[in-house]
Amino acid sequence: MTLKIKMKPLQTLYVTQFLSAFADNMILFITLAIIKQSAFPAYYIGVVQASFLVAFVILAPFVGAYADKNAKSHVLLVGNAIKGIGIIALFMHLDPAVSYGIVGIGAAVYSPAKYGILPSLAKSDHELLRANARIEGYTIMAILLGSVCGGILAQFSLNGSILVCLGLYLVSLLMSLQIPKIAGNATIRYGKEAKAFVNDVAFLLKDRTTRFSLVGTGSFWMTSSVVRLAIIAWVPAHLGIESVDQISMLVAVTGIGIMIGALLTPKLIPARKYYNSFVFGIVMIVSILLFPLISNLYVTIGLLLLIGFSGGVFIVPMNTVLQDKGQRMIGAGKTIAVQNLLENAMMLAGVGIYTQISADGLSPDSSITGIAVILAGFVGYLILQRQRLKLIA
């Protein structure tokens, strides 16, 4: 069975990614509702998030090779199928961390193909930048809407919301059948590639351009993952809002900002001047540092929008240059796998530290300030590298 929808390959990829990411983010807030309903400790949402990230770190040596060996449209299908199994596990009342961990395995398989297929479908550097901006924008739109819908539907019916997630994965799976099957490299051997993965990591980190991109994207996602969890705890403390659906709406506001920023990136930061994106990292830091000082709903919404917008412009140019140069250096799928390893290792470290200090009773304000300071360190490194990158751009 296939869906007979006439779309261009890139448009089909956007829809497939949107539906899959939409369901991914519904699950987080459905899980938050389950944690509240089942009287898990509040910090357990961090454990659930960490279980999702572990799969990316463990599978990183293999999923890039899998994406490069096979047609990437087939890899997208497999990733969505595994995510569907995770949803079924949640429906059958398996531990939320275990269920979300299975979804994480599917997402780890899915991710290298999602980005790795872009250079094959785009016809120029400019179109690749635009495709990156759009897929990032649609992904963030999915995070936004998925978060809100997950929070709202979970208030009405946990089982119903879980079934909606399963349906979205199935539709995304069927849509992936419409993406052209571009043959992979059948000569790739997983054992050999896994051993070579360490060399791939070292190779990309040795190059000044790809190292800049990896540090930038990793620091962004580490910050985003911690801020997202901290805001879930910060909102009740500063705004007095306790319901999951209202918290999900506020968290999703950041997604609106990221989506706008990602879509406007081609006009703000040209592809060949990616090194200037650090400016928006500084804006993001200042915005985060203001949070402990406010307790007004509308100011909160404005800051969340600004954080999202600056983050979107910060990350898209670095994603683009990494994919373009990485494809020529070691292959698209393996480049994304290295990126996933470093990003998710940093996210896992950030979420792990946040979960531990939350269990120990540290306030959300302290967590938010701490992650802003850490991000400032990474952005400071990018600033130091900027002048050298301008000379080789």
Number of C-alpha atoms within 10 A of each C-alpha: 5 11 12 10 9 9 12 13 15 18 15 20 24 19 20 27 26 25 24 28 24 27 29 25 24 28 26 21 25 29 27 23 23 19 18 16 9 9 9 12 10 16 19 19 25 24 20 22 24 24 22 25 28 20 21 27 20 15 17 25 24 21 28 31 27 25 29 24 19 18 20 27 24 20 24 29 23 18 23 29 20 20 30 24 17 24 28 17 18 25 18 11 12 14 14 27 20 17 25 27 23 23 28 25 24 26 25 29 28 28 22 29 29 22 22 25 23 23 20 11 18 17 10 11 15 15 14 21 26 21 22 25 27 21 26 25 26 24 23 27 22 27 28 27 24 28 29 26 23 31 29 22 20 24 15 10 12 17 16 13 23 22 17 16 26 23 16 21 29 19 17 25 26 18 23 27 19 20 23 17 13 14 13 15 14 11 8 14 13 16 12 11 18 18 12 13 21 12 12 22 20 13 15 23 17 11 12 13 23 24 20 24 26 21 20 26 24 22 25 23 18 23 25 19 20 24 24 17 21 23 22 21 20 23 20 13 15 19 13 11 16 13 14 20 21 15 21 26 20 21 23 27 25 26 29 24 26 32 30 20 28 30 23 19 26 18 9 15 17 15 20 14 16 25 27 21 27 23 15 21 27 18 16 26 22 16 19 21 16 15 20 15 9 13 15 10 15 10 12 19 16 15 22 25 25 23 26 27 26 26 31 32 30 30 28 32 29 26 23 26 23 24 27 20 17 23 17 11 16 14 18 27 27 29 29 26 31 26 26 25 24 22 24 27 19 22 25 25 16 22 28 17 15 26 24 14 16 19 14 10 10 13 14 24 19 13 21 24 17 17 23 21 15 16 20 18 12 18 23 14 15 23 16 10 16 18 12 13 17 13 7 8 10
